[in-house]
Amino acid sequence: MVGAFNAGADAVYLGGSKFGARAYADNFDRDQVLDAVSYAHLHGKKIYLTVNTLVKEREFGELYEFMLPYAEKKLDGVIVQDLGVMRFIRDEFPGIELHASTQQTVTGIYGAKLLKELGCCRVVPARELSLSEMKAIREKADIEVEAFIHGAMCYCYSGACLFSSMVGTRSGNRGRCAQPCRLPYTSDLSRDKGEQYPLSLKDMCTIDMIPELIEAGIDSFKIEGRMKKPEYAAGVTSLYRKYIDLYYAEPDKKHEVSKDDMEILKSLYLRTGISSGYYHKHNGKEMVTVVSPAYNGTKDEVLKKVREDYLGRELKIKCDIYCKLKLGEKAEIIMNVDNNGDFVSKTVYGNEVQAASKRPMDEESVRKQLERLGNTSFEADSIEISIDDNNTGNGIFIPVSELNELRRKLCEDMEAELLNAGSSDSHGENTSKHSSTGSVAGKEGSVAAEKDNGSVRKDTDVHVLVNTKDQLEALKDFLLVVRKGDNAENKAHAVTRLYLDSELLLNDKYSFATKELLDNPAFSHTEIIAALPYVTREESFDGTSDIKALSEMPGSSVSGVLVRNLEQLGYLKEKDYKGKIILDYGVYVWNAESSKLLSEIKGAAGSSFVSEISVPYELTIHETLEAVKSIAKEVGIPISYNIYGHVPMMISAGCIKKTLDKCSGKLNTYNREVLAITDRMGNRMPVTTNCRNCYNIIWNTNPTALYNKMDALYEKHVFDHFRIDLTVEDKDMAQKVLKAGICKEDKEFRDSFLQEIKSTNGHYKREVE
C-alpha cells in the first residue's frame, strides 16, 4: 500500500480479514485497515475495502460488526459482488461508496443503469468489454466506470466461473480460486496432440493506450496486483502515473513509451508475453499463453531501483513550523499546512518561558528538537524560531522534554484536524443508521419483522431445460409416453414448464420445427419460457435485439424468460417487459438480503419485477435450506432447485476452437459446435461454441445428478420447482435423463443410470471454502 501511494496511486483497494476476494493474500487486520484509512486521508488518498465475495446466510450476521469500525473511520468505499452485501451496506452505512465488482459481470449499459438505481456509484465492467462498450456505459448509464489496465486476466467472465469450485472446493466467488485455467490440457483440435495451455491468458498491459483510455471517459484505472510483491505495486504504478501525467501536461503531444520503461513493466512479474486485453479485439490466439503460462524473471537491478525509489519510506505532509519563545510568556508553536489549497493552522502552548540560569537555549538547540518529525506524518519545509529574553541578556530556558511534548501534541492536533476536514467535506455520514439497540436484518441476534409464512408449499413440480432440437424431441416423446400411462412412466412427477433455448425460437433453421413440436399435445399443459444466452453485449452485434425479438414475437406461446445476467434484467426492466422474469443461478442469491434487493426492482405498475429465483450451484443443501427458509419469511418468492445438469464451469469470450484451430467464420450467426478439452487426469470436458453472441461454455465432465436425493427433498416442502437441464446430451441420452429423473417409481432404472453416467452430487454436501 505504501509503495503504491509513494508511486502515485490515488486510491488502493485492500482486503480485510473477511469477505475479500483474495483469501490467501496477506490481508489487513482491523487495526491495519483503520491505520490505512487515516494514512490515506492525511495524504489526500482513498481506501476502498474489498467486500467482494458471495456471503452465506449464516455468515451475514458477521457483516455489521465487521463494517462498523471502518464506517466510523470514514472508509471511502467498498467493492461488492453479493447483491445482499450491496443492499446491507447501502442501507446501514450510506456514507460509504458502493462500487460494483467485475465479479458482477456487467456487460452493458442496462446492467450498469440497474446497479446505479440500486445504489452503486461506480461499476467495474467485465474485462472482456471493448473500449467502445465501456465508453457507452459511461455516457449512457451515467455512472462512474473503472477499468482494468494492467495485470493478470481471467479466461472466464469474472463471477461466472465455477471451474475451481466444481473440481475441488476452492471457489473463485469466495476468493479462493485454484486457477485450473493455468493448467495444461489436450484437445483433438490441435495439430500438436501434446499438452497446451488454451485457457491461460497473457497478462494485460495498456500503458501505450493511456491517452485513448482517458479520452474515452474512463473515471478510474485499476492495476491488478493484490497477491503481487510490493515492488510490483510500486513499480507498475509509477510507470502508469508517469504517462498519465505526461498526457495531462501535454494532451496534444504523442508520448511514446520508452523501450526501457516497457522492459521494466515486462520484467515485473508479467507472464510470458503481454497483450492489451479486450479493448480492441474480442478474442484471439495471440491473447493466450498457449505454450507456457510461466512468469518472466525479474532483474535484480529493477527490483533494487524500485525499492530505493518507493519502498521503505512513507508519504509526508509538507508543513511550516513557527516557534515563539518569549521570556515570561507561554511557549507557542504553530504548524501551517497547505491541504489541497486550503490553509490549515494549529497552535499549541506550553508553560511560561523561564530565564536561563546557566546555559541559555539557542536557536539551533530548539530547531534540533522541532525537526524530529521522523515518526510523524509531517516533514518540515521551513522552521522559523523566535527567541526573546526581553533584552535581559540572560537568554531563555525551556526543558527539552517540554519542547518534545509540544511537538508531539502539535502533530497529533494537526493530524486530527486534517482527518476531520477531509471526512466532513466528502464522506457524509458513514456510521450505521441504526442505534445499538435497533433491529437490523442480518445482524447477529436480531432479525427484521418476518412475514408469517407457515403454510406448507404445494408438491414440487419439475421443469426441463433444453438446448437442442433433439433434446426437445426427446422430451416430447417422453411426455407422450407418460400421458399414455405405460408401465412405471405414469407414476411421474408433473412437468409443468419447458425452458427453451432462445436460439430454437429465433433461428430460422429451427424455429418452424420448434413451433410444430410445441403444438404437439405433449406440451398442452406445459408453460414455455425462453432461456436467454449466458452473455448479452452490444459490440459488433447487439445482443439485446434477440431479447427484443422474443418479447415481441407475434402469437408466441412464450410466457416469460430465464434471465442469466444483470444486463438482461436491466434491459427487460427498462422496456417494462410484461412476462415472467425467472432468474437463473448466475444472478446469485446466496442469502435473504439478496432476494430483498431483487424485490426492490419494480415494473412500471409498481409491482415486483422478478417472478422467481434459482438456487446457486455452490451452496450445500444445508446452506440452501438456511437461505430458502429465510427468503420465504422475508420475500416469499418462488424458488427453483436444479437436480440434474452438466454445470457450465466457464463462460468465456475466448474461443478454444479459434485458439487451437481456426474460427468457424460464422460470427454473430446462429451456429453452435461441440468440441472438448481433456485435463491431466483424463477428464474430457465438453465445450460448446455460441457464435451468435461469441462465447464458449466449458461444461463439467460429469453431470450433477441429485435423483437419489429427490424423495428427501420432496419431503422438505421448501422448493417450488425442481429443474432438469439438458445441455450436451444427444437424443438417446436425453430420454434416459428424463426417465431417471421424472419417473419416480422406477428406482432400479434410476440407480443403474446414475452408475452409467458417473454422476456427481456437486456441492450438495461438499461445502466451498
VOGU-3710 file (C-alpha; in Angstrom, 3 decimals, decimal comma):
1> mvgafnagad> 0,000/0,000/0,000  2,732/2,444/0,979  4,670/1,594/-2,185  1,620/2,196/-4,391  0,888/5,555/-2,764  4,531/6,617/-2,957  4,498/5,758/-6,658  1,439/7,882/-7,387  -1,713/5,823/-6,789  -4,768/7,899/-5,901
11> avylggskfg> -6,544/5,033/-4,147  -5,862/1,498/-3,012  -8,245/-1,428/-2,757  -7,335/-3,591/0,193  -8,757/-6,704/1,778  -9,756/-7,085/5,402  -9,863/-10,237/7,484  -13,167/-11,405/5,925  -15,326/-11,150/2,811  -12,456/-10,320/0,424
21> arayadnfdr> -11,819/-11,998/-2,930  -8,174/-12,810/-2,175  -8,494/-15,146/0,790  -4,872/-16,289/0,536  -3,351/-12,815/0,392  -1,538/-11,216/3,328  -4,653/-9,238/4,190  -5,057/-6,388/6,646  -6,422/-6,908/10,155  -8,897/-4,423/11,622
31> dqvldavsya> -6,360/-2,028/13,126  -4,261/-2,071/9,965  -7,297/-1,117/7,895  -8,083/1,737/10,289  -4,475/2,936/10,159  -4,524/2,677/6,373  -7,630/4,877/6,160  -6,005/7,519/8,367  -2,776/7,374/6,402  -4,576/7,721/3,080
41> hlhgkkiylt> -6,809/10,578/4,178  -3,892/12,544/5,600  -2,277/12,460/2,177  -5,356/13,136/0,077  -5,685/9,484/-0,936  -8,547/6,991/-0,657  -9,006/3,497/0,709  -11,560/1,122/-0,765  -12,282/-2,137/1,034  -12,840/-5,350/-0,905
51> vntlvkeref> -16,077/-6,896/0,375  -16,468/-8,776/-2,869  -17,271/-12,387/-2,089  -20,621/-14,151/-2,034  -21,856/-14,464/1,544  -23,747/-17,406/3,001  -26,879/-16,827/5,068  -25,262/-17,910/8,318  -22,288/-15,587/7,737  -24,375/-12,498/7,162
61> gelyefmlpy> -24,637/-11,698/10,852  -20,882/-11,009/10,931  -21,061/-8,239/8,344  -22,367/-5,458/10,575  -19,648/-5,750/13,214  -17,032/-6,175/10,502  -18,003/-2,958/8,725  -18,865/-0,710/11,686  -15,344/0,420/12,727  -14,417/1,172/9,116
71> aekkldgviv> -17,567/3,192/8,599  -16,852/5,174/11,755  -13,348/5,812/10,404  -14,869/7,270/7,194  -13,841/4,483/4,836  -14,176/5,836/1,287  -15,852/2,910/-0,416  -16,369/-0,822/-0,806  -16,306/-3,021/-3,874  -19,014/-5,692/-3,789
81> qdlgvmrfir> -20,216/-8,741/-5,710  -23,016/-10,024/-3,473  -26,320/-8,211/-4,051  -27,239/-8,728/-0,406  -23,984/-7,188/0,801  -24,639/-4,289/-1,546  -28,088/-3,676/-0,087  -26,911/-4,061/3,501  -24,032/-1,591/3,227  -26,162/0,843/1,226
91> defpgielha> -28,815/0,918/3,939  -26,641/0,589/7,037  -23,686/2,766/6,035  -24,962/5,253/3,443  -21,805/7,377/3,502  -19,669/4,585/2,034  -19,473/4,499/-1,756  -20,616/1,277/-3,423  -18,559/0,001/-6,347  -19,895/-2,941/-8,361
101> stqqtvtgiy> -17,152/-5,520/-8,751  -16,157/-7,036/-12,071  -17,485/-10,218/-10,404  -20,980/-8,848/-11,086  -20,272/-9,385/-14,806  -21,551/-6,028/-16,025  -21,514/-6,255/-19,820  -23,527/-3,228/-20,921  -25,446/-0,061/-20,205  -28,612/-1,731/-18,885
111> gakllkelgc> -26,891/-3,683/-16,136  -24,950/-0,560/-15,167  -28,145/1,522/-15,054  -29,803/-1,078/-12,847  -26,891/-1,089/-10,407  -26,962/2,695/-10,261  -30,658/2,605/-9,390  -29,885/0,101/-6,640  -27,212/2,293/-5,063  -23,868/1,897/-6,841
121> crvvparels> -21,922/4,978/-7,900  -19,254/3,068/-9,844  -19,049/-0,128/-11,877  -16,027/-2,190/-12,792  -17,309/-3,779/-16,025  -16,317/-7,197/-17,280  -12,725/-7,141/-18,506  -13,948/-8,620/-21,791  -15,634/-5,394/-22,900  -14,290/-3,310/-25,748
131> lsemkairek> -13,367/0,310/-25,187  -16,420/1,428/-27,148  -18,681/-0,622/-24,850  -17,100/0,919/-21,759  -17,467/4,378/-23,267  -21,165/3,688/-23,895  -21,669/2,654/-20,256  -20,028/5,875/-19,064  -22,107/8,081/-21,328  -25,482/6,332/-21,417
141> adieveafih> -25,684/4,851/-17,920  -24,181/7,994/-16,364  -22,209/6,048/-13,793  -18,505/6,068/-12,978  -16,544/3,424/-14,851  -13,406/1,794/-13,504  -11,361/-0,235/-15,965  -8,508/-2,688/-15,543  -5,362/-1,502/-17,285  -2,643/-3,912/-16,112
151> gamcycysga> -2,263/-7,364/-14,623  -3,488/-10,931/-14,771  -6,548/-11,850/-16,838  -9,185/-14,492/-16,111  -10,241/-16,698/-19,022  -13,841/-16,785/-17,812  -16,129/-13,811/-17,372  -15,452/-12,932/-13,731  -18,234/-14,063/-11,445  -19,376/-16,704/-13,934
161> clfssmvgtr> -16,524/-19,130/-13,214  -17,330/-22,304/-11,280  -14,354/-24,317/-12,556  -12,247/-24,203/-9,405  -15,122/-24,999/-7,058  -16,544/-27,834/-9,183  -13,220/-29,674/-9,484  -12,382/-29,011/-5,832  -13,771/-26,846/-3,055  -11,963/-23,581/-3,736
171> sgnrgrcaqp> -14,454/-21,107/-5,160  -13,458/-18,063/-7,185  -16,610/-16,413/-5,836  -15,120/-16,788/-2,362  -11,630/-15,543/-3,187  -10,045/-18,990/-3,256  -9,628/-19,806/-6,944  -7,179/-22,672/-7,562  -6,573/-21,388/-11,129  -7,304/-24,534/-13,155
181> crlpytsdls> -7,147/-22,257/-16,219  -3,364/-22,124/-15,805  -3,037/-25,925/-16,146  -2,262/-27,855/-19,349  -4,961/-29,536/-21,469  -5,066/-31,583/-24,633  -7,536/-31,334/-27,486  -8,312/-33,144/-30,742  -8,414/-29,738/-32,429  -4,723/-29,127/-32,083
191> rdkgeqypls> -2,269/-30,427/-34,673  0,132/-30,888/-31,788  -1,627/-33,520/-29,657  0,558/-32,741/-26,652  -0,303/-30,608/-23,664  -1,022/-26,928/-24,198  -2,443/-24,038/-22,184  -5,512/-22,887/-24,135  -7,199/-21,256/-21,099  -4,256/-19,214/-19,822
201> lkdmctidmi> -4,491/-15,600/-20,986  -1,470/-13,368/-21,267  -1,275/-10,540/-18,755  -2,719/-7,186/-19,727  -0,506/-4,174/-20,371  -2,117/-0,999/-21,745  0,449/1,678/-20,950  0,611/2,758/-24,593  -3,182/3,174/-24,618  -3,348/5,736/-21,790
211> pelieagids> -4,415/8,725/-23,947  -7,122/6,660/-25,629  -8,470/5,375/-22,309  -8,554/8,857/-20,777  -10,336/10,309/-23,796  -12,928/7,527/-23,620  -14,032/8,972/-20,285  -12,847/6,157/-18,000  -13,005/7,528/-14,437  -10,589/5,195/-12,715
221> fkiegrmkkp> -7,730/2,987/-13,879  -7,226/-0,244/-11,978  -3,956/-2,153/-11,651  -4,480/-5,757/-10,583  -1,909/-6,719/-8,014  -3,236/-7,886/-4,666  -1,135/-11,029/-4,476  1,969/-9,496/-6,003  5,060/-8,145/-4,267  5,470/-4,532/-3,101
231> eyaagvtsly> 7,963/-3,921/-5,906  5,248/-4,816/-8,416  2,668/-2,469/-6,875  5,124/0,408/-6,726  6,961/-0,175/-9,998  3,889/-0,632/-12,182  2,039/2,268/-10,550  4,981/4,624/-11,038  5,185/3,994/-14,778  1,458/4,406/-15,405
241> rkyidlyyae> 1,500/7,541/-13,248  4,343/8,892/-15,379  2,472/8,531/-18,661  -0,857/9,692/-17,234  0,829/12,871/-16,002  2,609/13,347/-19,314  -0,730/13,193/-21,118  -2,354/15,767/-18,863  0,662/18,059/-19,111  0,683/17,909/-22,925
251> pdkkhevskd> -2,539/16,290/-24,179  -1,853/17,228/-27,807  1,569/15,627/-27,870  2,197/11,934/-28,519  4,301/10,413/-25,740  5,874/7,169/-26,860  6,508/4,644/-24,090  10,247/4,260/-23,879  11,871/0,921/-24,512  13,412/0,969/-21,021
261> dmeilkslyl> 10,038/1,585/-19,353  8,418/-1,221/-21,304  11,200/-3,593/-20,347  10,684/-2,707/-16,686  6,962/-3,448/-16,974  7,609/-6,753/-18,698  10,048/-7,779/-16,018  7,742/-7,005/-13,095  6,055/-10,400/-12,736  4,234/-10,481/-16,054
271> rtgissgyyh> 3,525/-13,796/-17,697  5,431/-14,668/-20,835  4,140/-12,268/-23,442  1,648/-9,453/-22,913  -1,498/-8,237/-24,613  -3,671/-5,138/-24,480  -6,623/-7,230/-23,371  -10,045/-6,998/-24,966  -10,164/-3,256/-25,624  -9,784/-3,678/-29,384
281> khngkemvtv> -10,391/-7,368/-30,005  -12,967/-9,894/-28,890  -10,586/-12,844/-28,675  -7,604/-14,404/-30,454  -4,810/-16,918/-30,158  -2,331/-14,084/-29,643  -4,026/-13,300/-26,306  -3,287/-16,781/-24,909  -0,062/-18,224/-23,460  -0,605/-21,458/-25,362
291> vspayngtkd> 2,926/-22,714/-24,772  3,602/-21,693/-21,168  1,855/-19,571/-18,507  5,068/-19,046/-16,535  6,213/-15,649/-15,300  9,151/-13,728/-16,703  12,142/-13,447/-14,462  12,687/-10,119/-12,727  16,015/-8,357/-12,927  17,632/-7,647/-9,573
301> evlkkvredy> 18,584/-4,132/-10,628  14,945/-3,319/-11,420  13,806/-4,522/-8,010  16,582/-2,628/-6,288  15,710/0,608/-8,087  12,017/0,281/-7,209  12,841/-0,415/-3,564  15,098/2,614/-3,379  12,581/4,931/-5,028  9,285/3,869/-3,488
311> lgrelkikcd> 9,660/1,420/-0,620  10,976/1,812/2,906  9,567/5,320/3,351  6,146/6,782/3,876  4,496/9,830/2,394  4,968/13,026/4,384  2,859/16,160/4,590  4,851/19,322/3,977  4,475/21,862/6,753  5,895/25,156/8,027
321> iycklklgek> 6,645/25,490/11,731  6,946/28,730/13,667  8,185/28,694/17,257  7,933/31,706/19,563  9,806/31,596/22,881  9,461/34,877/24,789  10,521/35,303/28,398  7,517/35,448/30,721  5,027/34,267/28,091  3,769/30,806/27,257
331> aeiimnvdnn> 5,807/28,891/24,712  3,983/28,926/21,385  4,465/26,643/18,383  2,449/26,959/15,163  2,186/24,489/12,276  0,798/25,555/8,890  -0,211/23,107/6,151  -1,494/23,611/2,627  -4,208/20,960/2,479  -5,013/20,768/-1,240
341> gdfvsktvyg> -5,398/24,536/-1,454  -6,930/25,005/1,999  -4,749/26,688/4,577  -4,800/24,815/7,900  -3,096/26,118/11,016  -2,762/24,661/14,506  -1,172/26,171/17,584  -0,053/24,649/20,877  1,011/26,459/24,040  3,366/25,374/26,786
351> nevqaaskrp> 4,435/26,759/30,129  5,843/30,230/30,646  9,317/30,594/29,215  11,890/30,942/32,001  15,105/32,905/32,227  18,205/30,832/31,779  20,134/30,204/34,997  23,062/28,511/33,310  23,451/27,841/29,604  20,665/29,620/27,613
361> mdeesvrkql> 18,649/27,773/24,945  19,825/28,812/21,495  18,012/28,612/18,160  19,949/25,565/16,969  19,045/23,574/20,073  15,350/24,368/19,606  15,472/23,524/15,881  17,068/20,175/16,671  14,012/19,169/18,716  11,383/20,582/16,363
371> erlgntsfea> 12,701/18,893/13,253  12,439/15,438/14,820  9,340/14,544/12,787  10,535/11,164/11,558  7,779/9,030/13,095  5,019/11,510/12,309  3,021/12,250/9,162  4,864/15,534/8,611  8,012/16,892/7,037  9,083/20,469/7,678
381> dsieisiddn> 9,674/22,702/4,678  10,759/25,503/6,987  11,222/26,046/10,700  11,279/29,610/11,943  12,300/30,267/15,542  11,976/33,485/17,527  13,784/33,770/20,902  13,227/36,887/23,029  14,662/37,369/26,556  13,254/40,904/26,843
391> ntgngifipv> 16,763/42,327/26,400  17,922/40,952/29,772  20,977/39,450/28,187  20,496/36,210/30,154  18,728/34,232/27,476  15,769/31,879/27,974  15,253/28,296/29,063  12,648/25,650/28,165  13,118/21,974/29,005  13,875/19,731/26,031
401> selnelrrkl> 11,191/17,329/27,262  8,606/20,117/27,040  9,637/21,005/23,504  9,306/17,356/22,524  5,876/17,111/24,131  4,680/20,278/22,379  5,956/18,983/19,034  4,182/15,659/19,556  0,891/17,326/20,522  1,108/19,754/17,618
411> cedmeaelln> 1,478/16,860/15,158  -1,429/14,978/16,744  -3,695/18,036/16,645  -2,850/18,828/13,043  -3,375/15,201/12,012  -6,772/15,146/13,707  -7,707/18,453/12,062  -6,731/17,228/8,611  -8,592/13,947/9,027  -11,691/15,730/10,293
421> agssdshgen> -11,596/18,251/7,463  -11,296/15,520/4,860  -14,098/13,389/6,251  -16,605/16,168/6,897  -16,272/17,570/3,392  -16,605/14,440/1,328  -17,728/11,407/3,232  -21,109/12,251/4,680  -22,440/10,082/7,476  -20,762/6,698/7,301
431> tskhsstgsv> -21,861/5,278/10,598  -24,827/2,976/10,894  -28,326/4,382/10,672  -29,345/2,019/13,475  -28,667/2,515/17,161  -27,017/-0,249/19,125  -30,435/-1,417/20,270  -32,091/-1,238/16,848  -33,210/-4,288/14,928  -31,002/-4,942/11,936
441> agkegsvaae> -31,773/-7,609/9,368  -28,830/-9,973/9,260  -27,215/-8,525/12,374  -26,323/-11,295/14,774  -29,014/-11,855/17,355  -31,644/-9,678/15,695  -33,969/-10,116/12,756  -36,268/-7,718/10,957  -40,029/-8,260/11,145  -40,804/-11,542/9,443
451> kdngsvrkdt> -43,756/-12,420/7,284  -45,977/-15,142/8,624  -45,289/-17,913/6,187  -46,324/-21,046/7,971  -48,268/-22,525/5,077  -46,976/-25,750/3,545  -45,972/-25,463/-0,092  -47,637/-27,494/-2,805  -45,936/-30,593/-4,173  -42,841/-29,654/-6,112
461> dvhvlvntkd> -43,153/-29,988/-9,885  -40,416/-30,459/-12,486  -39,139/-28,049/-15,134  -36,949/-29,123/-18,049  -34,444/-27,001/-19,959  -33,423/-27,996/-23,497  -30,654/-26,584/-25,689  -31,154/-28,542/-28,915  -33,947/-29,704/-31,214  -33,039/-33,355/-30,490
471> qlealkdfll> -33,492/-32,757/-26,767  -36,860/-31,101/-27,407  -37,975/-34,121/-29,437  -36,787/-36,428/-26,666  -38,916/-34,512/-24,161  -41,942/-34,642/-26,487  -41,617/-38,402/-26,912  -41,175/-38,915/-23,190  -44,208/-36,804/-22,252  -46,381/-38,691/-24,741
481> vvrkgdnaen> -45,355/-41,999/-23,159  -46,088/-40,644/-19,687  -49,530/-39,419/-20,710  -50,411/-42,820/-22,177  -49,799/-44,317/-18,753  -47,475/-47,065/-19,953  -45,752/-49,072/-17,233  -43,973/-47,125/-14,471  -43,889/-43,929/-16,522  -47,427/-42,978/-15,490
491> kahavtrlyl> -46,191/-42,507/-11,927  -44,161/-39,487/-12,897  -43,637/-36,057/-11,479  -45,545/-33,358/-13,309  -43,527/-31,499/-15,980  -45,154/-28,082/-15,917  -42,551/-25,885/-17,579  -40,182/-26,064/-20,535  -37,161/-23,780/-20,718  -36,365/-23,437/-24,398
501> dselllndky> -33,010/-22,072/-25,519  -33,791/-18,818/-27,323  -31,942/-19,967/-30,443  -34,607/-22,642/-31,029  -37,205/-19,886/-31,215  -35,234/-17,328/-33,230  -33,072/-19,341/-35,613  -34,911/-19,841/-38,909  -33,261/-23,255/-39,172  -35,118/-24,456/-36,077
511> sfatkelldn> -37,983/-22,065/-35,342  -40,606/-23,649/-37,657  -39,828/-27,166/-36,422  -39,841/-25,877/-32,844  -43,309/-24,387/-33,298  -44,576/-27,650/-34,732  -43,180/-29,565/-31,781  -44,660/-27,153/-29,267  -48,071/-27,554/-30,916  -47,908/-31,256/-30,108
521> pafshteiia> -50,418/-32,410/-27,422  -47,425/-33,474/-25,314  -46,926/-29,801/-24,390  -50,595/-28,877/-23,958  -50,160/-28,333/-20,222  -46,566/-27,084/-20,292  -45,560/-23,458/-19,825  -42,900/-22,242/-22,287  -40,077/-19,987/-21,038  -37,280/-18,707/-23,315
531> alpyvtrees> -33,804/-19,276/-21,881  -31,676/-16,257/-22,763  -27,954/-16,524/-23,649  -25,357/-16,573/-20,872  -23,865/-13,296/-22,145  -25,572/-10,266/-23,693  -23,456/-7,478/-25,150  -23,645/-4,620/-27,616  -20,414/-4,937/-29,535  -20,340/-5,726/-33,271
541> fdgtsdikal> -23,670/-7,447/-32,634  -26,376/-6,039/-30,339  -27,444/-8,971/-28,193  -30,453/-7,089/-26,869  -32,043/-7,346/-30,343  -32,724/-11,037/-29,733  -34,373/-10,284/-26,393  -36,490/-7,657/-28,126  -37,483/-10,148/-30,824  -38,531/-12,705/-28,205
551> sempgssvsg> -40,634/-10,206/-26,289  -42,375/-9,047/-29,471  -42,827/-12,450/-31,101  -46,351/-12,427/-32,610  -48,700/-15,104/-31,384  -45,972/-16,521/-29,203  -46,793/-19,001/-26,518  -43,711/-17,913/-24,604  -44,828/-16,640/-21,221  -41,522/-15,462/-19,833
561> vlvrnleqlg> -37,721/-15,520/-19,934  -34,920/-17,173/-17,985  -32,573/-14,282/-17,170  -28,900/-15,122/-16,794  -27,214/-11,796/-16,048  -27,794/-8,243/-14,862  -27,618/-6,827/-18,386  -30,674/-8,827/-19,415  -32,512/-7,949/-16,212  -31,771/-4,243/-16,661
571> ylkekdykgk> -32,840/-4,293/-20,310  -36,145/-6,037/-19,605  -36,891/-3,651/-16,745  -36,213/-0,596/-18,898  -38,504/-1,972/-21,615  -41,127/-2,839/-18,957  -41,378/-6,452/-20,060  -44,747/-7,938/-19,051  -43,876/-11,647/-18,995  -42,393/-13,709/-16,199
581> iildygvyvw> -38,833/-12,910/-15,132  -37,120/-16,025/-13,783  -33,548/-15,540/-12,576  -31,081/-18,319/-13,326  -28,421/-19,419/-10,855  -25,906/-16,855/-12,193  -27,842/-13,924/-10,714  -26,569/-15,079/-7,349  -28,912/-15,308/-4,380  -26,854/-16,750/-1,540
591> naesskllse> -28,801/-15,038/1,226  -32,164/-13,442/2,029  -30,732/-9,943/1,778  -30,034/-10,552/-1,922  -33,651/-11,555/-2,520  -34,753/-8,385/-0,742  -32,681/-6,246/-3,094  -34,134/-8,033/-6,105  -37,646/-7,483/-4,717  -36,945/-3,726/-4,801
601> ikgaagssfv> -36,846/-3,860/-8,606  -40,305/-2,775/-9,694  -42,112/-2,736/-13,010  -43,863/0,341/-14,360  -47,039/-0,570/-12,468  -45,112/-0,714/-9,205  -45,314/-4,476/-8,769  -42,284/-6,658/-8,112  -40,456/-7,276/-11,398  -38,696/-10,566/-10,570
611> seisvpyelt> -41,024/-13,569/-10,604  -38,771/-16,416/-9,445  -35,193/-17,140/-8,439  -32,899/-20,171/-8,717  -30,609/-21,708/-6,116  -26,884/-21,222/-6,938  -24,762/-24,300/-7,666  -22,180/-23,670/-4,938  -24,401/-23,960/-1,854  -24,719/-27,209/0,097
621> ihetleavks> -28,198/-28,476/0,826  -27,927/-27,217/4,419  -26,794/-23,766/3,293  -29,547/-23,783/0,696  -32,210/-24,618/3,281  -30,967/-21,832/5,561  -31,203/-19,324/2,729  -34,508/-20,586/1,311  -36,297/-20,562/4,654  -35,100/-17,037/5,334
631> iakevgipis> -36,096/-15,915/1,837  -39,557/-17,414/2,336  -40,024/-15,359/5,507  -38,611/-12,133/4,089  -39,814/-12,130/0,488  -41,840/-15,257/-0,255  -40,663/-15,548/-3,865  -40,874/-18,935/-5,678  -37,592/-20,846/-5,809  -36,236/-23,407/-8,279
641> yniyghvpmm> -33,660/-26,078/-7,420  -31,529/-27,846/-10,035  -31,454/-31,642/-9,742  -29,657/-32,540/-12,982  -27,265/-30,959/-15,433  -23,698/-30,568/-16,639  -22,588/-27,470/-14,745  -21,338/-24,651/-17,006  -17,944/-24,167/-15,374  -16,698/-21,368/-17,611
651> isagcikktl> -18,372/-18,799/-19,852  -15,620/-17,228/-21,911  -15,201/-14,585/-24,593  -12,187/-16,622/-25,588  -12,774/-19,363/-28,160  -10,945/-22,665/-27,797  -11,723/-23,565/-31,409  -10,191/-20,321/-32,654  -7,175/-20,689/-30,348  -6,313/-24,284/-31,215
661> dkcsgklnty> -7,684/-24,448/-34,757  -9,472/-21,587/-36,511  -12,633/-19,515/-36,275  -15,764/-21,045/-37,823  -16,238/-17,829/-39,811  -19,845/-17,630/-38,664  -19,580/-14,763/-36,180  -22,946/-13,445/-34,936  -24,891/-16,109/-36,792  -26,808/-18,976/-35,214
671> nrevlaitdr> -24,025/-21,520/-35,145  -23,006/-23,935/-32,430  -20,285/-26,546/-32,384  -19,328/-29,110/-29,768  -15,685/-29,880/-29,022  -13,766/-30,940/-25,919  -10,620/-30,490/-23,892  -9,047/-33,121/-21,647  -7,235/-32,449/-18,380  -4,213/-34,225/-16,937
681> mgnrmpvttn> -6,452/-36,787/-15,158  -8,122/-37,822/-18,407  -11,371/-35,967/-17,745  -12,924/-34,939/-21,065  -14,833/-31,654/-20,718  -17,350/-30,754/-23,425  -17,096/-27,268/-24,895  -19,878/-25,598/-26,873  -19,443/-22,518/-29,015  -22,122/-19,840/-29,258
691> crncyniiwn> -21,224/-17,919/-32,404  -24,296/-15,668/-32,218  -23,005/-13,996/-29,055  -19,400/-15,174/-29,490  -18,679/-17,095/-26,319  -17,659/-20,604/-25,245  -19,105/-22,733/-22,475  -16,879/-25,316/-20,804  -19,101/-27,931/-19,145  -18,214/-30,214/-16,266
701> tnptalynkm> -17,149/-33,691/-17,363  -19,816/-35,472/-15,339  -23,305/-34,125/-14,737  -24,553/-33,233/-11,303  -27,456/-35,583/-10,646  -29,444/-35,493/-7,397  -32,097/-38,010/-8,397  -31,420/-40,211/-5,385  -31,968/-37,189/-3,133  -35,354/-36,246/-4,565
711> dalyekhvfd> -37,539/-38,175/-2,119  -35,894/-36,433/0,814  -36,108/-33,079/-0,943  -39,809/-33,525/-1,670  -40,497/-34,170/1,989  -38,955/-30,835/2,953  -41,614/-28,868/1,000  -39,271/-25,889/0,617  -38,709/-25,773/-3,151  -41,401/-24,718/-5,600
721> hfridltved> -39,759/-26,330/-8,620  -37,071/-28,854/-9,497  -35,154/-28,336/-12,731  -33,505/-30,735/-15,152  -31,045/-29,116/-17,576  -30,289/-30,905/-20,845  -27,080/-29,398/-22,193  -24,739/-31,589/-24,285  -26,840/-34,800/-24,296  -27,900/-36,423/-27,575
731> kdmaqkvlka> -31,488/-37,587/-28,041  -30,949/-41,069/-26,617  -29,148/-39,817/-23,522  -31,747/-37,065/-23,047  -34,513/-39,665/-22,889  -32,594/-41,606/-20,224  -32,025/-38,425/-18,215  -35,733/-37,633/-18,299  -36,880/-41,135/-17,410  -34,459/-41,407/-14,478
741> gickedkefr> -35,406/-38,019/-13,084  -39,123/-37,883/-13,641  -40,418/-41,454/-13,308  -40,327/-41,627/-9,549  -41,297/-45,297/-9,180  -38,644/-46,737/-11,479  -35,818/-46,689/-8,926  -33,989/-49,622/-10,491  -33,571/-47,732/-13,758  -32,599/-44,564/-11,899
751> dsflqeikst> -29,842/-46,318/-9,935  -28,381/-48,035/-12,995  -28,495/-44,756/-14,918  -26,587/-42,850/-12,223  -23,926/-45,533/-12,245  -23,697/-45,431/-16,041  -23,116/-41,687/-16,325  -20,667/-41,417/-13,395  -22,637/-38,515/-11,981  -21,554/-36,221/-9,176
761> nghykreve> -23,510/-34,709/-6,306  -21,784/-31,402/-6,915  -21,865/-29,241/-3,811  -24,879/-30,982/-2,284  -22,769/-31,860/0,762  -19,364/-30,572/-0,350  -19,031/-27,060/1,028  -16,985/-24,457/-0,832  -14,369/-22,677/1,225
//
